[in-house]
């Protein structure tokens, strides 16, 4: 007689949650059709090997499954990395990183980052419809992203920010990185999000900002070259059409502990 207990319920619930999360990640990355194909293959394997008990066909499916696990790791390495980052960095690792960041600030006796010049620069660039992409580092280091651009290491200055993103500037197409109260680098390349739910009116800068927010805990500011609108990307989500006051409030709230 089949017995169904609390342990079985928890087991099924955890599997359902795991499958739902995988489905959500695949949908955001545009790989939902591949995920559906994998699930159909797994169901067919279970039916052949466990229900129908076909030894020959079952052994072939077993071999394909063993090789397929490695293939899936290679195929979905970006999604797996994002899952591990979400599991670690935004929870325990993020908490530890915050403690370390605060300790470093206490040791160096640095003042809080003054981000008002960033807000003023974004406001001016929005009025002139000058596109901009600014990444503000928080707990997670952005060393690999900084290496893709040109190191500047300068004080945060409104005029410098506007000059870097001026249309004739060689660095205006990339992203600016601000960390530890300084403009660290410019012309940096960000990972582009493949989320199919991004509104079509949002361009490549917004996709790059969303991709960066999905892979780090950074705050990314976007100034649209088409509309002059100011937006913020954080934790894989957008806050669109912000005023200068709203941008300042968000930056103060999100960076006061870093």
Secondary structure, DSSP 8 states (H G I E B T S, - for coil): -----HHHHHHHHHHHHHHHHHHHHHHHHT-HHHHHHHHHHHHHHHIIIIIS--HHHHHHHHHHHHHHHHHHHHHTHHHHHHHHHHHHTTTHHHHHHHHHHHHHHHHHT------HHHHHHHHHHHHTT--EEEEE--SS--HHHHTTSEEEEEE--HHHHHHHTSTTSTTTTSEEEEETTEEEEEEE-------TTS-TTS-HHHHHHHHHHHHSS-EEEEE-TTT--EEEEETTEEEEEE-HHHHHHHHHHHHTT-
